[in-house]
Amino acid sequence: MSNIYVQEPPCEGKVCLETTVGEIDIELWSRECPKACRNFVQLCLEGYYDKTKFFRVVPDFIVQGGDPTNTGSGGDSIFGVPFKDEFHSRLRMVRRGLVAMANSGKDDNGSQFFFTLAATKELQNKHTVFGKVVGDTIFNMIRLAEGHLEDGDRPKYPHKIIRTRVLINPFPDIIPREGINQEIEKGKKSKPKSKMKATKDFKLLSFGEEAEDDEESIDVASKSSKGKGKSAHDLAADTNLLKGMDEEDSDSSEEESEDDEEKKAAELNSIKDKFLKRKAEKEMMTIRTKLKKTDVVEEFLQKEQMDNKDDFEGEYECPLKKERMKRKEEVQKELKALTKELQVKKKKDIVEDEPVEERMTEKERNNDMLLEYHKEQKKYKAKESIPKKKASREEETLAILAKFKNKLSGIKVDEEEQEESIADQKEAVDDDEEYEGDDWMKNTLRFDANDPVVAKDASTKDDDWFDIYDPRNPLNKRRRDKDKVEGDKKEKDRMKMAL
């Protein structure tokens, strides 16, 4: 399949069909098939394919659509007449996912098109291939063939094209024509507008009288100022809000606004000053507490707080007090933890101090196995426990080693006794017996010698000497014959003696 995709030319243009099975992206070969691509793109821009059905499905072959009448005999091209076929040597119907024009014969292309569901070589050079389905949307295209068929190739519930979108237009000079819907709207007669004025029913409102008064005042203002620009103040008949107000009232309002602004600015400045003063005092207090951590500083801070209550927002918390409180809480927690540990240890000691025999029942006392177990347990408990600390543990191990060395150096053994002990040791190793007592300290540690073995001297004859001769040698043959003769004589003499 890979060689098929390489042989196909590059595409220029992309259209998306939004169908009932999902989106189907189609890339167009606008260079190889300019007429078919232009026809398809312009029909998509005009919404010609919107709400059309895929009226024909042949499983494992094609899915056909693009007919607004949904019969297979309708659909026109943008040129007004059928246009010619456009074949290309590199565009072959050898796979699924290709888009081609449907026709009823040679050079009879309109608006209908079809998707290939497999290789359709029998349609080669009969239909114009102008596009291909790309990406994962090919699986949506395959779903168009699913469903129950009636009358051979007519689906019972056909899928539809909801709308079309041109993502990349290879023909920027296309101008969409007026669609069918626009022509229908033009043909419809527009209803004449009524000349009746709207009237308000004031009886329906609870404040109808007030609304009537407002309406009358607006009517009077509109009649008096015909042909002039009107503001909201002019429409209302309030003398205080009209344009023609006295100049004295305007001057007085300006002066009052200036006074208000000055007052606001002064208040803002005073608030800023107070805020800065408080901030500076707090910073100074924190610096003092850091420099002098004494009780005198705390007293001084308390006095300042009492004297200047207005400048402080809430109570000032000294950092020294905070640290002390934290330390107290930590110490209290440690004390509680230690007391709990001591209580648990005391309980354990009380239980251990009680003799085991007293806690045992009569059945347990009669059990010999259990008594032996308790005796061994006492032996192990009687031994001194190894200290956990590193320094004391090292000292103890060194002391044990020194004691062991002294014990070894104090033992003196004769050579005869040593040989006997070595023999006993070998026997014990063979029997897999364990040593008991200090007798094993009398033995010296000896290793087998792994010295290199020296070659024997060929000039000297030892007990291990032996002769090597070649049977093929004539001298050796004579010797064998001689030995044979002598052997036969001896055998004859032995037989004679027996007789």
N, C-alpha and C positions, 0 to 999 in steps of 0.2 A: 504493500500500500504506500510506502514512503516515496517510491519513485513517481507515483501518480501526483502527489502534492507538489513535488519539485517541478514537474513539467507544466503545471498550471501557471499562467501569467499572474502578475500582481494585480490587486484590485484597487479601484479608485471610486469610492462612494459606499455609503452604508445606510441601510433602512431598517427600522425596527417595527415588526408587526405585533401589536398587542392582541392576543387571541384568548379564547376561553381556556386554553391549556397552558397559557403563560406567554412570555415574550419570545419572539423568534427573530434573531439578528441575521440580516442578509447583506453580504458584501457583493458589490457589483463590478463586472468587467466592462467599464464604460468605454475603454479604448477599443476593445475587440468588437463590442456590440453597442455602438452609440445610439442607434434608433430604438432598440428594445429597452435600453437603460433609461433613455430620456422619457420614453412613454411611461415606464413603470414609476419613475421618480415624480413626474408631473401628476399622474393619477393619485399617488400617495399624498402629495401636497394639497391637492384639491379635495381630499377625503372621499374619493370615488370608491375605495374598497371598504369604507366603514360599514359595519353591520352586514357584510356579505358572508355567505356560508361556503364551507368546503363541501360541495354537493356531490363529489365523486371520490370514492376511495376504493383502490384495488390493492389488497394486501400484498406486501413484499414487491410492490411495483411503483405506484404513484398515488399522490393526493392532490386533487385538482380544485381550484377556486378562482375567485376574481370576477365572477359574473354577478352583476347587481340583480338580475332576474332569477338567479339560483336554479336555472334550467339547463345550462350548458350550451344554449344557443344565443345568448345575449352578450353585451359588452362591446364597446367601441374604443378605438385608439384615439389618441390626442390629435392625430392627423386628419380625422374624419373618415378616412378610408383605410382598409387593411394595408400594412406595410410589409416589405420584403423580409425574407429570412436572412440571418447573418450567421454564417458558419465559420469556425476557426479550427485550425489543425491541432491546436493545443487544448481545446475545450472538447473533452470527450465524455460520454455518459458511461463511466466505468465505476461509479461509486454512488452511495447514498448522499443526500444533503445538497444536491444540485437544484437550481431553480431555472426552469425553461418555460418558453411561451407555448401555450396550447393553441392548436389550429385544426382546421378541418381539411387542409390541403396545402399545396405549395403556395408560399407568399400570401397567407391568409391569417395574419396575426392581428389580434385586437387587444382586449384587456385581460383575458384569461391566462392563467399560469398554473404550473404544477410543480410539486416537490418530488424528487426521486427517493424511493425507500430502499433501493438496491441498484446494482448495475443493470442498466437498460440499454444494451448495445444495439438492440433492434430499432431504437429511436434515433440512432446516430445519423446526423445530416438530414433529419426530418423536422426537428424542432430546434429553435434557437436557444442555446444555453447562455444565460446572461448574468447569473449570480450563483452564490453558494451560501449555505447556512453555516455559521461559525460559532465556535465556543460550545459551552454546555447547553445552549438553546437548541442544539440538534436533537436532544432527548425530548424536548417539548414538541418538536416537529414530528418525531416518531409517534408520540401519543395521539396525533391527529388520526392515525390509522386504527386506533382502538375503538371498539364499539360494535353494536349489532348492525348488520347490513340487511337491506331489503331490496328486492328486485335486482339482485346481482351486485351492483356497485353503489347503490344509494344508501347512505347511513340513515338509520331511524332517527337518531338525535344528532344532527350534524353540528360540528364546531363552527364558531364564528370568528371573524376579525372584528374586534371592538373598535380599534382605531389604529392609524399608522403614523409613524414619526420618521422624518428624514434626518438622520444624525449627521451625515456628511454628504453634502450636495455637490456632485461632480460637474453640474451644469448651472453655474450661478446666473445665467441669462434667462432661466425659466420664469415666466410670469403666469401664476395660476389663473385659470379661467374662472368665471362665475359658476359656482356649484349648482346642483339641482335644487338644493334647499333655498339658495338665494333667489333663484328664478321663481320658485313657488311663492316666496314672500313678496316679490315684486308684483306677481300676477294678482295677488289678493288685493281687494279694495279696502283702503284704509277707512275706518269709521270716522264720520265728521264729529268734531269736538262740539260739545254743548256750550251755548252762550249764557246759560243760567249762572247767576252769581251765587256763591255759597252764603247761606244764612245760618246764624248761630241760634240754637234753641236754648235761651237763658233759663227756661223753666226747669231744665234737667239739672242745673247746678244749684248748690245750696247758697252760693253768694252771687246770685243772678243780678241783683240791683247794683252791686259794686261794679260788676263787669259791664253793665249797660252804661254807667257813668263814664267808665274808661273809654268805651267805644265812642261815645259822643264827643269827648275831649280830643280824641285822635282825629276824628272826622273834621272838627273845627280847625285844628292845626294844619291839616293837610290842605284844606280849602284856602286858608290864608296865605300859605307859602307855596303856591303853584309855580312850577318852573324853576324852583330854587332847590339847592342841596339841603337836605334835612338830616339833623342828628337826633339821637334819642332824647336829648334834653328839649329840643324844639318840639318834638311830638307830644311830650307831656306838657300840660298847661300850668306847670308850676313856675311862679315868677322868680323863685330863688335859683332855678336851674336854667333859665333862658339865657340866650347869648347876650342880649342887651342888658347886662347888669351894670351897676354903677362902678366907676373906677375906684371909688373910695373903699368899697367893700373888698375889692381885689388887693389893694395895697395893705389893708389891715390884716388880711389872711396871710399875705406873704411875710409880714413882720412876725406874726404869731408862729408861723412855721419855722422861721429862723431862730426864734427864742427856744422853741422846743428842741431843735437840733443842738443848740449850745448846751442845754441842760443835759441831754442824753450823752453828749460827748464828755461833759464833766463827770457824770456818774460812772461812765465806762473807765475813765482815767483813775478815779478813786478806787474802783474795784480792782483794777490792774495793780495799783500801788500796794494795796493791802495783800493781794495774792503774792506778789514778789517779796514783800516784807516777811510774810509767814514762811515762805519757801527758804529764804536766806537764814532765818532763825533756826529752822529745823536742821538745815545743813550744818550750821555752827554747832548746834547741840550734838549732833552725831560725831563731828570732828573732835569735840572736847571729850566725849566719852571714850573715843578711841585713844586719845593721847593720855588721859588721866583716868585709869580704871580704879577709882577709889570711892569710898562711901561719901566723901566730901562733895564729889561731883554730883552724886544722886541727890544729896540735900539741896545743892545749889539749883539743880534743875527743877526740883519740887517747888522751891520758893519762886522761881521765875514763872512756873506754871500757875501758881496761886495768885501772883501779882498781876499777870497779864492773861486773864481768862478769856478776854475777847479775841485775842490774837490766835488762840489755840482752838482748833476744831476737834473736839473730843479729847481724851486723855493721851498724853505722850508716854509711850512705852520705852523704857530705857533698855538698850541692848544688853547691859550687864545683868539686869534682872532676868531677861530672857535666857541668857546663858546659864545662870544659876538654877533657874527652874528646870531647864533641860537636864542639867547634871543630876539634880535631885531625883528626877523621874527615872533616869538611867540607873542610878544607884539602887532605887527602890525595886526596880525590875530584877536586878541582879540578886538582891537579897531574897526576893520571893523565889527565884529559881533555885538558889542554894538551899534554902529551907526545905523545899520539896525534895531535893536530892538526898539531904541528910535524913529526912523522915523515912524515905524508902530504904536507905542503907541500914538504919537502926532496926527496922522491921525484919530485914533479911538476917542481920546478926542475931536477933532474938530467936528466929526460927532455927538458925544453924547451931546456936549454943545448946539447944535442947538435944539430949542424947537420942541416937537413932533407935536404940532398944526400947526406949519409953514410947516412942511414937508407933512402934511396930505392934501388930496384932498377934494373937496366939498362932494363927496359921502361918504368918510370915516368920515367926521365931522358929518354928519347926522345919522350915524350908532351908536346907543346907546351902543350896546354890545362892540364895538371896543373902545369907550371912557372909559367905565368902566375898560376894560382890561388895558388900558394905565395908568389909575389912580392907580390901584393896583400895576402895574409895578414900578411906581414912589415911592410908599410906601416901597417896598422891596429894591429898590436902595438907598433910603434915610437912611436905616439902616446901622449901622457901620459894615464893613466887619471883619470877624474873622482873626486875624493875622496868618500868616503861620509859623512863627518861634515858636519853642517849648517853650522857656522861657516866651516870651510875652503872648503866648496863655494860659499858666498855670496861670499866674498872673491875666489875665482877668477873667478866670473861677472862681478863688478864690474870686475875688472882687464881682462877681455876686452872689455867694453863701452867702457871708457876708451880702450883701444888703438884700437878701431874708430872712435871719435869723432875722435881725433887724425888718423887716416888720412884721414877725410873732410874735415876742416878743412884739411889740407895740400894737397889737390888744388885747383888754380885753372884754370878753363876760360874761353875767350873765348866771346862770344855766337854767333859764326858756327859755331864747333866744336860748340857746344851744340845749335844748330838741326840741324846735320848728324847729330849723335848721336840726336836725337829721330826724325828720318826713318829712320835705320837701325833704331832700336828698333821703329818701326811695321812695317817690313818683316820684322824678325825675329819679331814677334808673329804676323804673317800666315803665315810659313813654319814656325812652331813650332820655332825653333832655340834652343839653349841658349847662354848667355853663358859665355865663358871669360876668365880674367884679371881685371884691376881696371878695365877701361874702363867698365864699367857704373856706376862710382862718379861719373863725370863728369856724368851726367844728373841734372837736378833733377826733383823730384817735383811734377807739376802735375795738377790735377783739372779736369774740365769744369765750366764755369760754369752753374749752375742758377738764374740770376736770372730774375725774371718778365718776360715779353715785353710791351712797351708797345704799345697799340693805335695804328693808323695814323690820321693826320689826314685827314679827308675833303676839306678845302679844297685840299690840295696834290695834284698829279698826278705820280705817279712812273711808272716803267716798268711797274709792276704794275697800272696803271689800266686799267679796262675799262668799257664802256657797257652799261647794262641798259635795254631798252625793252620796251614792251608791244605785242604785235602787234595787239591789238584797238583800239588808239588810232588815230583817223582820220589824224592827222599821220603816223604811222609807215606807214600804208597808202599814202599819197601818195608817200612816199619810196620805198617798195618798187616802186610802179608806175613811178616815174621811173627808178629804177635798172634796171628790166626793159626799159624803152624804150631806154635808152642801151646796155644790153647787147645788144639785138637789132640796133641800128645797127652796133655794132662788129663783130658777127658777120657781117653782110652785107658790110661793107667788106672784111673778111678774106677772104671767099669770092671777091669781085670781084678782089682782088689776086692770088689764087691762079690764077684763070682767065687 
